[in-house]
């Protein structure tokens, strides 16, 4: 009887190759089809491996997945099984967009799962499950507290799904599909960093003297520049409104945000130059070219932002990577606050580099009373006891 069933399954699989739903690409030709204990496998003329997926009812390129899925799909209902709250005691961390995900019967997940391949739930998922192009299997011991969205959803007897089940090829709405890691957002950050990088070097090349005046003010009065820049930034809507009601009107008002942006980029460039200078003096034996120091400092600034955002948005909330991402993200905001507003303040105080700035204290220190003149030198006093005259030719001593 067993041999008869094996032969029947073999011929059934071979006959399905002719059907439209299971036929591989037209240029694929199988050299051999083999029935193994784990399933039906095949090898094409190019030497690639295939296996027959009974759920999708077609041959799929690759090797047969691990036997957990096969066992799960045929597992009987377990009577009086241990409640999932008592059985699933091991926390499992899962990174999204993995191809095949398996949650064992003693494991639980506390966040949403997004997969590009199969998802097999034997344990407990305290969140939603979304499979982009494959199926979700909830075994007799599995439980999902949220929604299950996938092209194919299989719930075995005893399996529990507390949320909504959305099944079908149109189940995944890609335009509104929420992801923890946004590639578009990362591209935007990289584009912004590149724009700032190019702008900083253009300012260095086109107006080096004026930039030096702004940099001197930025380095000498950091706190004052930052407070003034923050106040000026908060008043930007009022500045735009005042410009609009002038004679030139709206066309000139459009340039106000660009002026603020240029000033803030100048501040970030000053910060990058200072940071690169410290690194050069500490590790490279002294100051280097201004362009080189700015490049080094800005590279560190950009990497901190990109790495922080990628770790913060691309990992589960309870993972170490997520915590480190929060730290880098907050650090990026802090180190950007001072140069962003400080550049605006220094640009305003120096009229964008046209007039060096001196504080009231520095001005009065230079305009203070002149020092008292030095006393005249003491004249030379002749000696009051001249030496006795030397004896002459008529000296009485000779007589």
Helices and strands as residue ranges (DSSP letters): H 2-16, E 30-35, E 40-44, E 49-53, E 58-61, H 67-74, H 84-87, E 90-91, E 101-103, E 107-109, E 113-115, E 119-121, E 124-125, E 129-131, E 135-138, E 143-144, E 148-150, E 152-155, E 160-161, E 165-167, G 174-176, H 183-206, H 208-220, H 222-234, H 236-244, H 250-253, H 256-283, H 290-313, H 320-349, H 360-366, G 396-398
